[in-house]
Amino acid sequence: MTDHEKVNILLVDDQPAKLLAYEVILKELGENLVVASSGREALEFLLKNEVAVILVDVCMPELDGFELAAMIRDHPRFQKTAMIFISAIQVSDLDRLRGYEMGAVDYVPVPVVPEVLRAKIRVFAELYRKTRQLERLNSELEDRVRARTAELEQSTARLVESEQRRSMAIAAGKMGSWDWDWVNGDWMWDDGQYQIFGVDPKTFELTSANIQGLFHPDDVSELRHAWAGFANGAKSYEVEFRIMRPDGEVRWCVGTAAATSDKDGRVVRVSGVTVDITDRKRAEERQSLLTREVDHRAKNALALAQSIVRLTRAQNMNAYVRAVEGRITALARVHTVLSLSSWQGAEIRRLVTEEIAPYSGAEQIQIEGAEVQLQPATAQTLALALHELVTNSAKYGSLSALSGRLAITWEVQDETLILAWVETGGPAVTKPIQKGFGTRSVIASIETQLGGRADFDWRTEGLVCRLTVPLRSAAPESQPSREKPARHRRPAVNSRAR
C-alpha cells in the first residue's frame, strides 16, 4: 500500500439522508466511501473487503450498533478495525463503556460537526494506511531474512557436502593434495596423496628424486615440461599421468597445480591436487571395447540379413515377402536372446524354445538335452536353420496335423553338438526329387558357415534331420583382442519340455 492508495471507509446507518450527509462531509478526504443501510449489509461487505474505519449509527432496527460491533470484533480479521459510533441521543457513561468494550474507538454526537468528523476519520484512515505499510515492510524484511538465511544454510550445506566428499575421496585414496617450496625444495603431502601413490608416510622420504621414481617413465618428460612452465611465467597446469606403485600396480591420475609468487613475481610455492582416475580410464576402455563390439555385431547382423534377402526364392512376391519376414524375425529372436547375455552367447534350450514358440501350446512337441552355451555366430546360424525346419514342418510335416509329433533332442560329444529333429504322425512323406530352398538353406548355413553337417532322412512316417555342429569353430568370429571366447559348457542337465 502506497502513501496515496485509497482505503475503504464503511458508513453504516438505516437512514439514507444521514448516509448522504456523511458522504458529502467525508468526500474531500479522497478515500473510498462505502455505504450500508443495515448491519447485515455491512457484515456482507466486511467479509469480502478490507476496511480502515467503520462509522456506525448506534440506533438501528434489527441489529443496533453495539450488536454489530460485537459481531465484527468476533471475526479475527477485524479485531483491530477502528469503529466510530454516531448517536443522536445522549449517551450515558455506561453506554460509552459498553461501546468501548465492543471495540469503539470514539463517539460522535449528532448534530455532527463536519470538521470534527473529518479529522477523526482522517486520523484513523492514516493510522490504518501506515499500519499496513509497516506490516508490508515487515513482511518483506522477514522474506529477505528468510531468503538470506536459506542462502546461508545452502552455502553451509554445500561447504559441508564438499568437505565430506573431499574427506571421503581422501579416505578412499582417490584424491590428495601437496605443496612444494620452490625456494628450499621441501615437500608436503596429505594422507590422500600417500594413499594414491601407495607409499607409507612413515617410511617414504619426500624428495624430488623419490617422487619422480613413482611416475611412469613414459610420462616423466611431459611432467617436467609442465613443471618448467612455472619458471617461464605459467601460473597453473593440468595433466594426466600414470604412476607406478611400489607393488607394481599402475594407476592413472590427473594432476592440477598452481604457483604462488612474491611481490616481485618470483615463484615461491607450488600447490596442487592429485585425483586417481583409474576407474574412469578403465570405464573408457570398456566403452571403447563395447563400441567396437557393437560395430562388429551390427556388421554380422547386416551380413546375415543381406544373405537372407539375396538367397531367398519364392514363386511370387507375397511368398517372397513372407519368407524374408519369417527369417528376419527368427534372426531378431536370437538377437534378443543374445542381448540378454550381453552377447556372451545363447543357451540352446532358450534358442529352441523361442523358435517353436508359435506351436508350443500343443502337446505335440518335446525337447530334451543338456545345457549348452553357444557362441553368438553359432546361435544365429542355428536359429535360422531351426526356423527353416519349423516352417517346413508347419507347411508339410508333423506340425501341419493335430496327430503329428515332433521331438527335438541334442547332446554334446567331443566338443560337437549333435541335434536330432524327428517328426512322426504327420502326413506321409516322400523324398523330394530335388532339395527345396529351405533344405538347401539349412545345409548351406550349417556346413558352410559353421563347418558342420546337416543330414536329411525323408522317412514315410516323418522327416528326420540330424545337425552336427562343432562348438569350437575353426575360424571363430572376430572379437576384440581382450575379449574371451563367448561360449562355455555348463553341467549337463536332462529335462523334458512340452
VEXSERO-558928 format. One record per residue (C-alpha): y, z, x; residue in three letters. Coordinates in steps of 0.25 Angstrom, whole numbers. Layout:
<atom north="Y" up="Z" east="X" type="ala"/>
...
END
This chain:
<atom north="0" up="0" east="0" type="met"/>
<atom north="13" up="-4" east="6" type="thr"/>
<atom north="27" up="3" east="4" type="asp"/>
<atom north="31" up="-7" east="-7" type="his"/>
<atom north="18" up="-8" east="-14" type="glu"/>
<atom north="19" up="-4" east="-29" type="lys"/>
<atom north="12" up="7" east="-35" type="val"/>
<atom north="7" up="10" east="-49" type="asn"/>
<atom north="15" up="20" east="-58" type="ile"/>
<atom north="8" up="23" east="-71" type="leu"/>
<atom north="17" up="27" east="-83" type="leu"/>
<atom north="9" up="33" east="-94" type="val"/>
<atom north="16" up="36" east="-108" type="asp"/>
<atom north="12" up="33" east="-122" type="asp"/>
<atom north="26" up="29" east="-126" type="gln"/>
<atom north="29" up="14" east="-122" type="pro"/>
<atom north="44" up="17" east="-122" type="ala"/>
<atom north="42" up="28" east="-111" type="lys"/>
<atom north="34" up="19" east="-103" type="leu"/>
<atom north="44" up="8" east="-103" type="leu"/>
<atom north="55" up="18" east="-99" type="ala"/>
<atom north="46" up="23" east="-87" type="tyr"/>
<atom north="44" up="9" east="-83" type="glu"/>
<atom north="59" up="6" east="-83" type="val"/>
<atom north="62" up="19" east="-75" type="ile"/>
<atom north="52" up="16" east="-64" type="leu"/>
<atom north="53" up="1" east="-63" type="lys"/>
<atom north="63" up="2" east="-52" type="glu"/>
<atom north="52" up="9" east="-43" type="leu"/>
<atom north="45" up="-5" east="-41" type="gly"/>
<atom north="31" up="1" east="-44" type="glu"/>
<atom north="20" up="-4" east="-53" type="asn"/>
<atom north="23" up="3" east="-67" type="leu"/>
<atom north="10" up="4" east="-76" type="val"/>
<atom north="11" up="10" east="-90" type="val"/>
<atom north="1" up="17" east="-98" type="ala"/>
<atom north="3" up="21" east="-113" type="ser"/>
<atom north="-9" up="31" east="-113" type="ser"/>
<atom north="-17" up="40" east="-104" type="gly"/>
<atom north="-29" up="31" east="-105" type="arg"/>
<atom north="-22" up="19" east="-101" type="glu"/>
<atom north="-16" up="26" east="-89" type="ala"/>
<atom north="-30" up="30" east="-85" type="leu"/>
<atom north="-35" up="16" east="-86" type="glu"/>
<atom north="-25" up="11" east="-77" type="phe"/>
<atom north="-27" up="22" east="-67" type="leu"/>
<atom north="-42" up="19" east="-66" type="leu"/>
<atom north="-39" up="5" east="-61" type="lys"/>
<atom north="-26" up="7" east="-53" type="asn"/>
<atom north="-19" up="16" east="-43" type="glu"/>
<atom north="-7" up="23" east="-48" type="val"/>
<atom north="4" up="30" east="-40" type="ala"/>
<atom north="11" up="38" east="-51" type="val"/>
<atom north="8" up="41" east="-65" type="ile"/>
<atom north="19" up="44" east="-75" type="leu"/>
<atom north="13" up="50" east="-87" type="val"/>
<atom north="18" up="56" east="-100" type="asp"/>
<atom north="13" up="70" east="-103" type="val"/>
<atom north="12" up="68" east="-119" type="cys"/>
<atom north="3" up="56" east="-123" type="met"/>
<atom north="-7" up="55" east="-134" type="pro"/>
<atom north="-22" up="55" east="-131" type="glu"/>
<atom north="-20" up="58" east="-117" type="leu"/>
<atom north="-8" up="66" east="-112" type="asp"/>
<atom north="-2" up="66" east="-98" type="gly"/>
<atom north="-9" up="79" east="-94" type="phe"/>
<atom north="-23" up="74" east="-98" type="glu"/>
<atom north="-20" up="60" east="-92" type="leu"/>
<atom north="-16" up="67" east="-79" type="ala"/>
<atom north="-29" up="75" east="-79" type="ala"/>
<atom north="-38" up="63" east="-81" type="met"/>
<atom north="-30" up="56" east="-69" type="ile"/>
<atom north="-32" up="67" east="-60" type="arg"/>
<atom north="-47" up="68" east="-63" type="asp"/>
<atom north="-48" up="54" east="-56" type="his"/>
<atom north="-49" up="55" east="-41" type="pro"/>
<atom north="-40" up="43" east="-39" type="arg"/>
<atom north="-28" up="49" east="-46" type="phe"/>
<atom north="-29" up="63" east="-42" type="gln"/>
<atom north="-16" up="61" east="-33" type="lys"/>
<atom north="-9" up="52" east="-42" type="thr"/>
<atom north="5" up="56" east="-45" type="ala"/>
<atom north="7" up="59" east="-60" type="met"/>
<atom north="21" up="62" east="-67" type="ile"/>
<atom north="21" up="68" east="-81" type="phe"/>
<atom north="32" up="64" east="-91" type="ile"/>
<atom north="35" up="74" east="-102" type="ser"/>
<atom north="44" up="72" east="-114" type="ala"/>
<atom north="43" up="87" east="-118" type="ile"/>
<atom north="46" up="99" east="-110" type="gln"/>
<atom north="34" up="102" east="-101" type="val"/>
<atom north="30" up="117" east="-99" type="ser"/>
<atom north="27" up="123" east="-85" type="asp"/>
<atom north="12" up="124" east="-90" type="leu"/>
<atom north="12" up="109" east="-93" type="asp"/>
<atom north="18" up="105" east="-80" type="arg"/>
<atom north="8" up="114" east="-73" type="leu"/>
<atom north="-3" up="107" east="-81" type="arg"/>
<atom north="3" up="93" east="-77" type="gly"/>
<atom north="3" up="97" east="-63" type="tyr"/>
<atom north="-11" up="101" east="-64" type="glu"/>
<atom north="-15" up="88" east="-70" type="met"/>
<atom north="-8" up="81" east="-58" type="gly"/>
<atom north="6" up="78" east="-62" type="ala"/>
<atom north="16" up="78" east="-50" type="val"/>
<atom north="29" up="78" east="-59" type="asp"/>
<atom north="35" up="79" east="-73" type="tyr"/>
<atom north="46" up="70" east="-78" type="val"/>
<atom north="53" up="75" east="-91" type="pro"/>
<atom north="58" up="66" east="-102" type="val"/>
<atom north="68" up="60" east="-102" type="pro"/>
<atom north="65" up="54" east="-89" type="val"/>
<atom north="75" up="53" east="-78" type="val"/>
<atom north="73" up="39" east="-72" type="pro"/>
<atom north="77" up="43" east="-58" type="glu"/>
<atom north="68" up="55" east="-58" type="val"/>
<atom north="56" up="47" east="-63" type="leu"/>
<atom north="58" up="36" east="-53" type="arg"/>
<atom north="60" up="46" east="-42" type="ala"/>
<atom north="47" up="53" east="-45" type="lys"/>
<atom north="39" up="41" east="-47" type="ile"/>
<atom north="45" up="35" east="-34" type="arg"/>
<atom north="41" up="47" east="-26" type="val"/>
<atom north="26" up="47" east="-31" type="phe"/>
<atom north="25" up="32" east="-30" type="ala"/>
<atom north="29" up="32" east="-16" type="glu"/>
<atom north="21" up="44" east="-13" type="leu"/>
<atom north="9" up="36" east="-19" type="tyr"/>
<atom north="12" up="24" east="-10" type="arg"/>
<atom north="14" up="32" east="3" type="lys"/>
<atom north="1" up="39" east="0" type="thr"/>
<atom north="-7" up="26" east="-2" type="arg"/>
<atom north="-1" up="21" east="11" type="gln"/>
<atom north="-5" up="33" east="19" type="leu"/>
<atom north="-19" up="32" east="13" type="glu"/>
<atom north="-20" up="17" east="17" type="arg"/>
<atom north="-15" up="20" east="31" type="leu"/>
<atom north="-24" up="32" east="32" type="asn"/>
<atom north="-36" up="23" east="27" type="ser"/>
<atom north="-32" up="12" east="37" type="glu"/>
<atom north="-31" up="23" east="48" type="leu"/>
<atom north="-45" up="28" east="44" type="glu"/>
<atom north="-50" up="14" east="44" type="asp"/>
<atom north="-45" up="11" east="58" type="arg"/>
<atom north="-50" up="25" east="63" type="val"/>
<atom north="-64" up="21" east="57" type="arg"/>
<atom north="-64" up="7" east="63" type="ala"/>
<atom north="-59" up="13" east="77" type="arg"/>
<atom north="-70" up="24" east="76" type="thr"/>
<atom north="-80" up="13" east="73" type="ala"/>
<atom north="-76" up="5" east="84" type="glu"/>
<atom north="-77" up="16" east="94" type="leu"/>
<atom north="-90" up="20" east="88" type="glu"/>
<atom north="-95" up="6" east="90" type="gln"/>
<atom north="-89" up="5" east="104" type="ser"/>
<atom north="-96" up="18" east="108" type="thr"/>
<atom north="-109" up="13" east="102" type="ala"/>
<atom north="-108" up="1" east="110" type="arg"/>
<atom north="-106" up="8" east="122" type="leu"/>
<atom north="-117" up="18" east="119" type="val"/>
<atom north="-126" up="6" east="116" type="glu"/>
<atom north="-122" up="-1" east="129" type="ser"/>
<atom north="-125" up="11" east="137" type="glu"/>
<atom north="-138" up="13" east="130" type="gln"/>
<atom north="-142" up="-2" east="133" type="arg"/>
<atom north="-138" up="0" east="147" type="arg"/>
<atom north="-146" up="13" east="149" type="ser"/>
<atom north="-158" up="6" east="142" type="met"/>
<atom north="-156" up="-6" east="151" type="ala"/>
<atom north="-156" up="3" east="163" type="ile"/>
<atom north="-167" up="11" east="159" type="ala"/>
<atom north="-175" up="-2" east="156" type="ala"/>
<atom north="-172" up="-7" east="170" type="gly"/>
<atom north="-164" up="-19" east="164" type="lys"/>
<atom north="-150" up="-16" east="169" type="met"/>
<atom north="-144" up="-10" east="181" type="gly"/>
<atom north="-130" up="-8" east="188" type="ser"/>
<atom north="-126" up="-8" east="202" type="trp"/>
<atom north="-113" up="-6" east="211" type="asp"/>
<atom north="-111" up="-11" east="225" type="trp"/>
<atom north="-100" up="-6" east="234" type="asp"/>
<atom north="-94" up="-19" east="241" type="trp"/>
<atom north="-88" up="-10" east="252" type="val"/>
<atom north="-99" up="-1" east="257" type="asn"/>
<atom north="-111" up="-8" east="251" type="gly"/>
<atom north="-116" up="3" east="243" type="asp"/>
<atom north="-125" up="0" east="230" type="trp"/>
<atom north="-127" up="8" east="217" type="met"/>
<atom north="-138" up="5" east="207" type="trp"/>
<atom north="-140" up="11" east="194" type="asp"/>
<atom north="-154" up="15" east="189" type="asp"/>
<atom north="-155" up="1" east="181" type="gly"/>
<atom north="-153" up="-7" east="194" type="gln"/>
<atom north="-164" up="1" east="201" type="tyr"/>
<atom north="-174" up="-2" east="189" type="gln"/>
<atom north="-171" up="-17" east="189" type="ile"/>
<atom north="-173" up="-19" east="204" type="phe"/>
<atom north="-186" up="-10" east="203" type="gly"/>
<atom north="-182" up="0" east="214" type="val"/>
<atom north="-182" up="15" east="215" type="asp"/>
<atom north="-167" up="20" east="217" type="pro"/>
<atom north="-173" up="32" east="225" type="lys"/>
<atom north="-179" up="23" east="236" type="thr"/>
<atom north="-172" up="10" east="235" type="phe"/>
<atom north="-160" up="9" east="244" type="glu"/>
<atom north="-148" up="2" east="239" type="leu"/>
<atom north="-144" up="-8" east="250" type="thr"/>
<atom north="-140" up="-23" east="249" type="ser"/>
<atom north="-152" up="-27" east="257" type="ala"/>
<atom north="-162" up="-19" east="248" type="asn"/>
<atom north="-155" up="-24" east="235" type="ile"/>
<atom north="-156" up="-39" east="240" type="gln"/>
<atom north="-170" up="-37" east="243" type="gly"/>
<atom north="-173" up="-35" east="228" type="leu"/>
<atom north="-167" up="-48" east="224" type="phe"/>
<atom north="-176" up="-61" east="223" type="his"/>
<atom north="-174" up="-69" east="235" type="pro"/>
<atom north="-170" up="-82" east="227" type="asp"/>
<atom north="-159" up="-74" east="220" type="asp"/>
<atom north="-152" up="-67" east="232" type="val"/>
<atom north="-144" up="-79" east="236" type="ser"/>
<atom north="-137" up="-80" east="222" type="glu"/>
<atom north="-135" up="-65" east="222" type="leu"/>
<atom north="-128" up="-66" east="236" type="arg"/>
<atom north="-119" up="-77" east="231" type="his"/>
<atom north="-115" up="-69" east="219" type="ala"/>
<atom north="-112" up="-57" east="227" type="trp"/>
<atom north="-104" up="-64" east="237" type="ala"/>
<atom north="-95" up="-69" east="226" type="gly"/>
<atom north="-89" up="-55" east="225" type="phe"/>
<atom north="-83" up="-57" east="239" type="ala"/>
<atom north="-77" up="-70" east="234" type="asn"/>
<atom north="-69" up="-65" east="223" type="gly"/>
<atom north="-80" up="-65" east="212" type="ala"/>
<atom north="-79" up="-53" east="202" type="lys"/>
<atom north="-93" up="-54" east="196" type="ser"/>
<atom north="-106" up="-61" east="195" type="tyr"/>
<atom north="-119" up="-62" east="186" type="glu"/>
<atom north="-132" up="-68" east="192" type="val"/>
<atom north="-147" up="-68" east="188" type="glu"/>
<atom north="-157" up="-64" east="199" type="phe"/>
<atom north="-171" up="-59" east="202" type="arg"/>
<atom north="-175" up="-46" east="208" type="ile"/>
<atom north="-188" up="-43" east="215" type="met"/>
<atom north="-192" up="-28" east="213" type="arg"/>
<atom north="-200" up="-21" east="224" type="pro"/>
<atom north="-212" up="-22" east="215" type="asp"/>
<atom north="-211" up="-37" east="215" type="gly"/>
<atom north="-206" up="-39" east="201" type="glu"/>
<atom north="-195" up="-50" east="200" type="val"/>
<atom north="-184" up="-47" east="189" type="arg"/>
<atom north="-173" up="-55" east="184" type="trp"/>
<atom north="-159" up="-49" east="184" type="cys"/>
<atom north="-145" up="-53" east="180" type="val"/>
<atom north="-134" up="-46" east="188" type="gly"/>
<atom north="-119" up="-45" east="186" type="thr"/>
<atom north="-109" up="-39" east="196" type="ala"/>
<atom north="-94" up="-37" east="196" type="ala"/>
<atom north="-85" up="-34" east="208" type="ala"/>
<atom north="-74" up="-23" east="209" type="thr"/>
<atom north="-63" up="-26" east="218" type="ser"/>
<atom north="-52" up="-17" east="224" type="asp"/>
<atom north="-37" up="-19" east="223" type="lys"/>
<atom north="-37" up="-30" east="234" type="asp"/>
<atom north="-48" up="-38" east="227" type="gly"/>
<atom north="-59" up="-34" east="237" type="arg"/>
<atom north="-73" up="-31" east="231" type="val"/>
<atom north="-77" up="-16" east="232" type="val"/>
<atom north="-88" up="-15" east="222" type="arg"/>
<atom north="-98" up="-24" east="214" type="val"/>
<atom north="-105" up="-19" east="202" type="ser"/>
<atom north="-116" up="-25" east="194" type="gly"/>
<atom north="-127" up="-25" east="183" type="val"/>
<atom north="-141" up="-30" east="184" type="thr"/>
<atom north="-149" up="-33" east="172" type="val"/>
<atom north="-164" up="-36" east="172" type="asp"/>
<atom north="-166" up="-49" east="164" type="ile"/>
<atom north="-181" up="-51" east="168" type="thr"/>
<atom north="-185" up="-50" east="153" type="asp"/>
<atom north="-175" up="-61" east="149" type="arg"/>
<atom north="-179" up="-70" east="160" type="lys"/>
<atom north="-194" up="-69" east="156" type="arg"/>
<atom north="-190" up="-72" east="142" type="ala"/>
<atom north="-182" up="-84" east="146" type="glu"/>
<atom north="-194" up="-89" east="154" type="glu"/>
<atom north="-203" up="-86" east="142" type="arg"/>
<atom north="-193" up="-94" east="133" type="gln"/>
<atom north="-193" up="-106" east="143" type="ser"/>
<atom north="-208" up="-106" east="143" type="leu"/>
<atom north="-209" up="-105" east="128" type="leu"/>
<atom north="-199" up="-117" east="127" type="thr"/>
<atom north="-208" up="-125" east="136" type="arg"/>
<atom north="-220" up="-121" east="128" type="glu"/>
<atom north="-213" up="-125" east="115" type="val"/>
<atom north="-209" up="-138" east="120" type="asp"/>
<atom north="-224" up="-141" east="125" type="his"/>
<atom north="-230" up="-137" east="112" type="arg"/>
<atom north="-220" up="-145" east="104" type="ala"/>
<atom north="-223" up="-157" east="112" type="lys"/>
<atom north="-238" up="-155" east="110" type="asn"/>
<atom north="-236" up="-154" east="95" type="ala"/>
<atom north="-228" up="-166" east="94" type="leu"/>
<atom north="-238" up="-174" east="102" type="ala"/>
<atom north="-249" up="-169" east="92" type="leu"/>
<atom north="-240" up="-173" east="81" type="ala"/>
<atom north="-238" up="-187" east="87" type="gln"/>
<atom north="-252" up="-189" east="89" type="ser"/>
<atom north="-255" up="-185" east="75" type="ile"/>
<atom north="-245" up="-195" east="70" type="val"/>
<atom north="-250" up="-206" east="79" type="arg"/>
<atom north="-265" up="-205" east="77" type="leu"/>
<atom north="-265" up="-203" east="62" type="thr"/>
<atom north="-271" up="-214" east="54" type="arg"/>
<atom north="-271" up="-216" east="39" type="ala"/>
<atom north="-273" up="-227" east="28" type="gln"/>
<atom north="-259" up="-225" east="22" type="asn"/>
<atom north="-246" up="-218" east="25" type="met"/>
<atom north="-249" up="-206" east="15" type="asn"/>
<atom north="-262" up="-203" east="22" type="ala"/>
<atom north="-256" up="-204" east="36" type="tyr"/>
<atom north="-245" up="-194" east="32" type="val"/>
<atom north="-255" up="-184" east="26" type="arg"/>
<atom north="-264" up="-186" east="39" type="ala"/>
<atom north="-252" up="-183" east="48" type="val"/>
<atom north="-247" up="-172" east="40" type="glu"/>
<atom north="-260" up="-165" east="40" type="gly"/>
<atom north="-262" up="-166" east="55" type="arg"/>
<atom north="-247" up="-161" east="57" type="ile"/>
<atom north="-250" up="-150" east="48" type="thr"/>
<atom north="-263" up="-146" east="56" type="ala"/>
<atom north="-254" up="-146" east="69" type="leu"/>
<atom north="-244" up="-137" east="62" type="ala"/>
<atom north="-254" up="-127" east="58" type="arg"/>
<atom north="-260" up="-126" east="72" type="val"/>
<atom north="-245" up="-125" east="77" type="his"/>
<atom north="-243" up="-113" east="68" type="thr"/>
<atom north="-256" up="-106" east="73" type="val"/>
<atom north="-251" up="-109" east="88" type="leu"/>
<atom north="-237" up="-104" east="85" type="ser"/>
<atom north="-243" up="-90" east="80" type="leu"/>
<atom north="-249" up="-89" east="94" type="ser"/>
<atom north="-236" up="-94" east="101" type="ser"/>
<atom north="-244" up="-106" east="105" type="trp"/>
<atom north="-254" up="-98" east="113" type="gln"/>
<atom north="-266" up="-104" east="105" type="gly"/>
<atom north="-273" up="-104" east="92" type="ala"/>
<atom north="-285" up="-97" east="87" type="glu"/>
<atom north="-295" up="-107" east="82" type="ile"/>
<atom north="-299" up="-99" east="69" type="arg"/>
<atom north="-284" up="-100" east="65" type="arg"/>
<atom north="-283" up="-114" east="68" type="leu"/>
<atom north="-296" up="-118" east="60" type="val"/>
<atom north="-291" up="-109" east="48" type="thr"/>
<atom north="-277" up="-116" east="48" type="glu"/>
<atom north="-284" up="-130" east="47" type="glu"/>
<atom north="-293" up="-126" east="36" type="ile"/>
<atom north="-283" up="-118" east="28" type="ala"/>
<atom north="-282" up="-128" east="17" type="pro"/>
<atom north="-297" up="-127" east="14" type="tyr"/>
<atom north="-299" up="-112" east="18" type="ser"/>
<atom north="-299" up="-107" east="3" type="gly"/>
<atom north="-312" up="-113" east="0" type="ala"/>
<atom north="-325" up="-107" east="5" type="glu"/>
<atom north="-330" up="-119" east="12" type="gln"/>
<atom north="-325" up="-117" east="26" type="ile"/>
<atom north="-329" up="-107" east="36" type="gln"/>
<atom north="-324" up="-105" east="50" type="ile"/>
<atom north="-331" up="-98" east="61" type="glu"/>
<atom north="-329" up="-96" east="76" type="gly"/>
<atom north="-324" up="-87" east="87" type="ala"/>
<atom north="-309" up="-85" east="90" type="glu"/>
<atom north="-304" up="-95" east="99" type="val"/>
<atom north="-290" up="-97" east="104" type="gln"/>
<atom north="-286" up="-112" east="106" type="leu"/>
<atom north="-275" up="-118" east="115" type="gln"/>
<atom north="-263" up="-124" east="107" type="pro"/>
<atom north="-267" up="-138" east="111" type="ala"/>
<atom north="-282" up="-136" east="107" type="thr"/>
<atom north="-277" up="-129" east="94" type="ala"/>
<atom north="-268" up="-140" east="90" type="gln"/>
<atom north="-279" up="-151" east="92" type="thr"/>
<atom north="-290" up="-143" east="86" type="leu"/>
<atom north="-281" up="-141" east="74" type="ala"/>
<atom north="-279" up="-156" east="72" type="leu"/>
<atom north="-294" up="-158" east="73" type="ala"/>
<atom north="-297" up="-148" east="63" type="leu"/>
<atom north="-287" up="-154" east="53" type="his"/>
<atom north="-294" up="-167" east="54" type="glu"/>
<atom north="-307" up="-161" east="51" type="leu"/>
<atom north="-301" up="-153" east="39" type="val"/>
<atom north="-294" up="-165" east="34" type="thr"/>
<atom north="-307" up="-174" east="35" type="asn"/>
<atom north="-315" up="-163" east="28" type="ser"/>
<atom north="-306" up="-161" east="17" type="ala"/>
<atom north="-306" up="-176" east="14" type="lys"/>
<atom north="-321" up="-180" east="16" type="tyr"/>
<atom north="-328" up="-168" east="21" type="gly"/>
<atom north="-333" up="-154" east="16" type="ser"/>
<atom north="-319" up="-149" east="13" type="leu"/>
<atom north="-318" up="-160" east="3" type="ser"/>
<atom north="-328" up="-154" east="-6" type="ala"/>
<atom north="-330" up="-140" east="-12" type="leu"/>
<atom north="-344" up="-140" east="-7" type="ser"/>
<atom north="-340" up="-143" east="7" type="gly"/>
<atom north="-341" up="-133" east="18" type="arg"/>
<atom north="-334" up="-132" east="32" type="leu"/>
<atom north="-338" up="-124" east="44" type="ala"/>
<atom north="-329" up="-123" east="56" type="ile"/>
<atom north="-335" up="-115" east="68" type="thr"/>
<atom north="-331" up="-114" east="82" type="trp"/>
<atom north="-336" up="-108" east="95" type="glu"/>
<atom north="-332" up="-108" east="110" type="val"/>
<atom north="-341" up="-112" east="121" type="gln"/>
<atom north="-337" up="-113" east="135" type="asp"/>
<atom north="-322" up="-114" east="132" type="glu"/>
<atom north="-325" up="-124" east="122" type="thr"/>
<atom north="-322" up="-123" east="107" type="leu"/>
<atom north="-333" up="-129" east="98" type="ile"/>
<atom north="-328" up="-131" east="84" type="leu"/>
<atom north="-338" up="-135" east="73" type="ala"/>
<atom north="-333" up="-141" east="60" type="trp"/>
<atom north="-345" up="-142" east="50" type="val"/>
<atom north="-343" up="-148" east="36" type="glu"/>
<atom north="-354" up="-147" east="25" type="thr"/>
<atom north="-356" up="-148" east="10" type="gly"/>
<atom north="-345" up="-159" east="8" type="gly"/>
<atom north="-347" up="-174" east="5" type="pro"/>
<atom north="-357" up="-181" east="12" type="ala"/>
<atom north="-353" up="-186" east="26" type="val"/>
<atom north="-355" up="-199" east="32" type="thr"/>
<atom north="-352" up="-202" east="46" type="lys"/>
<atom north="-339" up="-211" east="47" type="pro"/>
<atom north="-340" up="-225" east="52" type="ile"/>
<atom north="-328" up="-222" east="61" type="gln"/>
<atom north="-321" up="-210" east="64" type="lys"/>
<atom north="-309" up="-207" east="56" type="gly"/>
<atom north="-295" up="-203" east="61" type="phe"/>
<atom north="-297" up="-188" east="59" type="gly"/>
<atom north="-310" up="-189" east="66" type="thr"/>
<atom north="-304" up="-197" east="78" type="arg"/>
<atom north="-292" up="-187" east="78" type="ser"/>
<atom north="-302" up="-175" east="79" type="val"/>
<atom north="-310" up="-181" east="90" type="ile"/>
<atom north="-297" up="-186" east="98" type="ala"/>
<atom north="-290" up="-173" east="97" type="ser"/>
<atom north="-302" up="-164" east="101" type="ile"/>
<atom north="-307" up="-174" east="112" type="glu"/>
<atom north="-294" up="-180" east="117" type="thr"/>
<atom north="-284" up="-168" east="117" type="gln"/>
<atom north="-294" up="-157" east="119" type="leu"/>
<atom north="-305" up="-163" east="127" type="gly"/>
<atom north="-315" up="-158" east="117" type="gly"/>
<atom north="-325" up="-165" east="108" type="arg"/>
<atom north="-326" up="-168" east="93" type="ala"/>
<atom north="-340" up="-171" east="87" type="asp"/>
<atom north="-341" up="-176" east="72" type="phe"/>
<atom north="-355" up="-176" east="65" type="asp"/>
<atom north="-354" up="-183" east="51" type="trp"/>
<atom north="-366" up="-176" east="45" type="arg"/>
<atom north="-369" up="-179" east="30" type="thr"/>
<atom north="-366" up="-165" east="26" type="glu"/>
<atom north="-353" up="-164" east="33" type="gly"/>
<atom north="-345" up="-166" east="46" type="leu"/>
<atom north="-348" up="-158" east="58" type="val"/>
<atom north="-337" up="-159" east="69" type="cys"/>
<atom north="-338" up="-151" east="82" type="arg"/>
<atom north="-326" up="-149" east="90" type="leu"/>
<atom north="-327" up="-145" east="105" type="thr"/>
<atom north="-314" up="-141" east="111" type="val"/>
<atom north="-312" up="-136" east="125" type="pro"/>
<atom north="-304" up="-123" east="125" type="leu"/>
<atom north="-300" up="-125" east="140" type="arg"/>
<atom north="-293" up="-139" east="139" type="ser"/>
<atom north="-294" up="-147" east="152" type="ala"/>
<atom north="-279" up="-151" east="150" type="ala"/>
<atom north="-273" up="-139" east="144" type="pro"/>
<atom north="-260" up="-141" east="137" type="glu"/>
<atom north="-247" up="-140" east="145" type="ser"/>
<atom north="-241" up="-126" east="146" type="gln"/>
<atom north="-230" up="-119" east="154" type="pro"/>
<atom north="-236" up="-114" east="167" type="ser"/>
<atom north="-235" up="-100" east="163" type="arg"/>
<atom north="-242" up="-100" east="150" type="glu"/>
<atom north="-256" up="-96" east="150" type="lys"/>
<atom north="-266" up="-105" east="142" type="pro"/>
<atom north="-265" up="-103" east="127" type="ala"/>
<atom north="-279" up="-100" east="124" type="arg"/>
<atom north="-290" up="-90" east="125" type="his"/>
<atom north="-303" up="-86" east="119" type="arg"/>
<atom north="-304" up="-74" east="110" type="arg"/>
<atom north="-317" up="-66" east="108" type="pro"/>
<atom north="-326" up="-74" east="98" type="ala"/>
<atom north="-326" up="-68" east="84" type="val"/>
<atom north="-335" up="-75" east="74" type="asn"/>
<atom north="-329" up="-75" east="60" type="ser"/>
<atom north="-330" up="-84" east="47" type="arg"/>
<atom north="-319" up="-88" east="38" type="ala"/>
<atom north="-319" up="-96" east="25" type="arg"/>
END
